Amino acid sequence: MGTTNHTPKAVVLGMGNLLLKDEGIGVHVAQALQETPLPGDMELEIIDGGTLPDMVASIGEVDKLVVVDAVQGGGEPGAIYRFRPEDVRLDNEMLTSLHQMNLLQELWMTERFGQKPGEVVIIGVEPDDMNLGLELSEKLQRRVPQIIKVVLEEITSDYPDDSKKGDLRK
């Protein structure tokens, strides 16, 4: 069997409602990523997913899907969580929002049809203020550069040409 030149493809899917301040963190991060120079030799697509993750099935074949969303995990505002869909159990109190429950259902369906992304990672951010408003809270605004670092580390971590090493989630 011959070797093929495969350029890894990653998708960053920013989830959230921009009308509810920190609930829109995933969308804010996706927008900021579009302005950020990207490392590595890979194909990267950045998607503003808003409140509907139903585009997962239309993403196509990807090596890695990184979802960014607000997650109420009980930590300090701005805390960054990293987990996989299989880490979420719907019968416990852990890290779920309505977006993630819909996302989990969508991933389950894509897997049944043989179209599931190679790897799925969810980067959750503890919100501070979920009241009406278009801007992130000051705490989360300050965290956006760190969240971007975590996402970039995540999308480049499995590729041998990655020059960034270490845990950026500290």
C-alpha positions in Angstrom: 0.0 0.0 0.0 1.5 3.4 -1.0 1.9 6.4 1.3 -0.3 9.3 0.6 0.4 12.9 1.4 -2.4 13.8 3.7 -2.6 17.4 5.0 -4.3 17.1 8.4 -7.6 19.0 8.5 -8.9 20.5 11.7 -12.1 22.4 12.4 -12.7 24.9 15.2 -16.4 25.3 16.0 -17.2 28.3 18.2 -20.6 27.8 19.9 -22.7 30.3 21.9 -25.3 33.0 21.9 -23.8 36.4 21.3 -26.8 38.1 22.9 -26.0 36.6 26.4 -22.5 38.0 27.1 -20.2 35.1 28.2 -22.6 32.5 26.7 -21.1 33.7 23.4 -17.5 32.9 24.3 -17.1 30.2 21.6 -18.2 32.6 18.9 -15.9 35.4 20.2 -13.0 33.0 20.2 -13.8 31.8 16.7 -13.9 35.4 15.5 -10.6 36.2 17.2 -9.0 33.0 15.7 -9.9 34.3 12.2 -7.6 37.3 12.9 -4.7 35.1 14.4 -1.7 33.8 12.4 -2.0 30.0 12.5 0.9 27.6 13.0 1.8 24.4 11.3 1.1 22.7 8.0 -2.5 21.8 8.2 -5.8 22.8 6.8 -7.9 24.7 9.4 -11.5 25.8 9.1 -13.0 28.1 11.7 -16.8 28.0 12.0 -19.1 30.4 13.9 -21.6 27.8 15.1 -23.8 30.1 17.1 -26.4 28.2 19.1 -26.9 25.3 16.6 -24.4 22.5 16.3 -26.3 20.9 13.5 -23.6 21.7 11.0 -21.4 18.9 12.4 -22.7 16.5 9.8 -21.9 18.9 7.0 -18.3 19.4 8.1 -17.1 16.3 6.2 -14.0 14.3 7.0 -11.8 16.0 9.5 -8.9 14.7 11.6 -9.8 16.9 14.6 -12.9 18.9 15.7 -12.3 21.4 18.5 -15.5 22.9 19.9 -15.3 26.0 22.1 -18.3 26.8 24.3 -19.3 28.2 27.7 -19.5 25.5 30.3 -20.7 25.7 33.8 -18.4 23.3 35.5 -18.3 24.9 39.0 -14.9 26.6 38.6 -13.9 30.2 38.8 -15.1 32.5 36.0 -12.6 32.1 33.0 -11.6 28.5 34.0 -10.7 26.5 30.9 -11.9 22.9 30.7 -10.8 20.3 28.2 -12.8 17.2 27.7 -14.1 14.7 25.1 -17.7 13.9 24.4 -17.3 10.5 26.0 -16.4 12.3 29.3 -19.9 13.8 29.5 -22.6 11.7 31.1 -26.0 13.2 31.0 -26.9 11.7 34.4 -24.3 13.7 36.3 -23.8 17.3 37.2 -20.8 17.7 35.0 -20.1 20.3 32.3 -23.2 20.4 30.2 -25.0 23.1 28.4 -27.9 22.7 26.0 -25.4 23.2 23.1 -23.3 20.4 24.3 -26.2 18.0 24.7 -27.3 18.8 21.1 -23.7 18.5 20.0 -23.4 15.1 21.6 -26.5 13.9 19.9 -25.2 15.2 16.5 -21.8 13.4 17.0 -23.6 10.2 17.9 -25.6 10.4 14.7 -22.6 11.2 12.5 -20.8 8.2 14.1 -23.7 5.9 13.2 -23.3 7.1 9.5 -19.6 6.7 9.5 -18.8 10.4 9.3 -17.6 11.2 12.8 -14.4 13.4 13.0 -11.2 11.5 13.8 -10.9 13.2 17.2 -13.3 15.5 19.0 -12.2 17.8 21.9 -14.4 20.3 23.7 -12.8 23.4 25.2 -15.2 24.8 27.8 -14.9 28.2 29.5 -16.6 29.0 32.8 -18.8 32.0 32.2 -19.0 35.0 34.6 -22.0 36.9 33.3 -24.8 35.4 31.2 -27.1 38.4 31.3 -28.3 40.2 28.1 -25.4 42.0 26.4 -23.2 41.8 23.3 -19.8 42.1 25.0 -18.0 39.5 27.1 -17.5 40.1 30.8 -14.1 41.8 31.6 -12.9 38.5 33.2 -13.5 36.5 30.0 -12.2 39.3 27.7 -8.9 39.0 29.5 -9.0 35.2 29.0 -9.5 35.2 25.2 -5.7 35.2 24.4 -5.2 32.2 26.7 -8.2 30.3 25.3 -6.8 30.9 21.8 -3.4 29.5 22.9 -5.2 26.4 24.3 -7.1 25.9 21.0 -3.9 26.3 18.9 -2.1 23.9 21.2 -5.0 21.4 20.8 -5.1 21.6 17.0 -1.4 21.2 16.6 -0.6 18.8 19.4 -0.9 15.6 17.3 1.2 16.7 14.4 5.0 16.1 14.2 5.8 19.5 12.8 4.4 21.2 15.9 7.0 23.6 17.4 4.8 24.4 20.5 5.0 22.0 23.4 3.7 22.0 26.9 0.4 22.4 28.6 -1.2 25.8 27.8 -4.2 25.0 30.0 -2.6 26.1 33.2 
